[in-house]
Amino acid sequence: MQLVIGRIGRPHGLRGDVSVEVRTDDPERRFAPGTAVVTDPASAGPLVVESRRWHSGVLLVRFEGVDDRNRAEELRGTTLVIDSADIPPPDDPDEFYDHQLIGLTVVTPDGEQVGEVSDVLHHGQDLLVVRRGGGTEVYVPFVKALVPVIDLDRGILVVDGPAGLLDPDAIV
């Protein structure tokens, strides 16, 4: 599975630097000089980071072979991706990446299958979007009290909430 780490924006200056809309929590590592970055569309890359710097809160990157503003402009809108297999697991056993949760089967404590995690939202409180049968979705706060078990090896996530939590008409 490919994960987006950034999107190339406008050129900056005349020598090929581009602004990058960062979509990773580790830009220093993902955009380290010498790193080859896969692109979408694939025909634009891979791109090798020559240098990077922060300017007024914006990440500016120069890629090898991109030496002028015209070539930099051609890259505008290109998505920068990495393979999820290249991301080391989190140090904290109770911490998960979104891509690890999406696709897990949601079950109740007694093993009843109730849906699948289709998305993770980060809006103040993390919410799991659980797709139920018939395409309906419910939102489950991603807290240990409601989600006590996540078993990546078995591909399941246990939701132990109050009655009605997993009902499509429930309000969270």
N, C-alpha and C positions, 0 to 999 in steps of 0.2 A: 504494500500500500504506500502510495506517495503522499507526503505531507508537505504543505506549502510553508516555506520559511521566509518568503519575501516576494515582492513584486517590483519590477524595475519601473521607476518613474521618469521624470524629466532629466535631461542631461544637465550637468552643472559645469559651467566653464567651457573651454574650447578643447581640452585635451582628452576627452573621453570619459570623464567621471560621470556617474549616474547616481541619482538619488534612489534609495531602496526603501520601500514601505516594508518595515520589518514585521514579520509574523512568527517570530521564534523568541523564546525566552533566553536564548543563548547566542546573540548575534556575534559576540567576540569569537566564539568557536566556529560557528557556521560560515562566517565570512573572514576567516583568518587567511592571510596571504599564503598562496600556494594551494588553497582548497579548490577542488573542481566541483562546480555546482551544476546539477542537472537542470534542464529548462523545459518549460512547456509553453510553446511548442518545442519539441525535441530538436528541430532544425536550427534553432537559435543557439544551441550549445553542444556540448557542455562548455561552460565558461569557467575560466580559472581566475581566481581573485589575485590581482597584482598588488593592490593596496586598498586600505579602507581607513576612513576617518569620520569622526562626528563633526558636524557643522550646524550650529544652532538647533541641536536636537534632532537633526536628520542624518541618517547614515549615508555617506557618500562612498561609492565603491568604484574602483577602476579595475577592469578585467583585461587580461592579457590580450593583445591584438586589437583592442578598442582604443584607438589613438586620437580620435577626433570627434567633434560634436555630431557630425553626420552619422557616423557608425553608432554612436551612443543613442541617437534618436531612433535608429532602426530597432533598438532593443526595448524601447518604451512599451510597457504593457506585458512584457515577458514575465511569466511566473517562474520562481525559483523553488525547486523541490528537493527533498531528500527521501530516501526509502526508510520506512518506519523501522525496518530491521537494523538500521544503522544508529538507532537511538538507544543508549544504554538504559536499563531499567532504573526507576527512581531509587534513591537510597532508602527512603521511608517506605516500609511495607504497606502502609495505609494510604499511599499516594499513587495515583494512576494517571496515565496520559489518556486524553479523550479517545484516541484511536484504539486503546486497549478495552475501553468500555463499550464502544459502539459495536453492535452485533451480538452482545451477550444476551442469552436467554434470561428473562426475568421470571423468577419463581417465588411462590409464597414459602413461609417456613415449613409447611407440610408437603412441599414439592410440587404444588399445582403450578403448571406453566401458565403465565398470564400475559406474556408479550415478549418484546425484544427492545433493547436500548437502540434508538435510532439517532439520537443526538445528545450532546451535552451543552447546556447553555450556561454562560457565565455572566449573569446579570445581578450583581450584588450577592446573591446566594446561588451556588451551583445547583442546577436542576438537571435531572435525567429526563429525557423525553422517551417515554415508553410507548411503542406502537402496539396497540392491542389488535385483536382480531377485527376484521371489517375495516381496518385502516384508521380507527380512532386513535387519538393520542392522549396520554395523561402525563402530567408533570410530577415528578417525585423529587423532593428536596434531597440532595446528595449529602446526607449526614449519617454518621455511624449508627445513630439510634433507629433510623428507618432502613438503612442498608447495612446490616450487620455482617454480611458475608459476600465476598467477591472472590470467586474461584476461577481464575483465568484458565487453568489447566482443563477444567470441566466445562468452561464456557458459560458459567451461570453467575447470576447476581440475585441475592435473596432480598426481597423487599418485605419488611415486617412493620406494617403501618396500621393505623387505626382503620376500622371498618369504613369503607367508602373511598379510601385513598386511591385505589386503582380503578375506580369507576370513571367512565368517560365524562360524566357531568360534575365530577368533584372539582372544587375550587381550592387551589393550594395557596 
